[in-house]
Amino acid sequence: MNNIILIILLIFGISLGLTMLALVDIIKKDFGSPKIKILWHFIALIPLIGWLIYLIFGYRKGRKKSFTA
């Protein structure tokens, strides 16, 4: 029983970490429209699979913001 709880916590922990990476990536990119960026934020927040949906469909859509001095 304790092993099952440990495995579930591990899955949720990995999923949370990957969700955070997806959200940071979304923040760093320009998608052309604030509405699209907000949509990707909501998609990435879908529990357990949102980060995967973003990775498959949204990762290559945005462009990295370039900061010039």
C-alpha positions, 0 to 999 in steps of 0.5 A: 500500500505504501508503494502505491502512494509513493508511485502516485506521489512520484507521478504527480511530482514529475507532472508538476515539474514538467508543468512548471517547465512548460509555463516558464517556456510559455512566459519566455515566448511570444505567440503573436497575441495575448489571447493565444498565450493565455490559452496555452497557459490554461492548456498547460495547467490541465492536470497530468497531461497539459504539459504533454499537450503543450510539448506536442502542439505548442512548443514550436509555435512561439518565438523566443523573445529577444531583448535588445539593449 
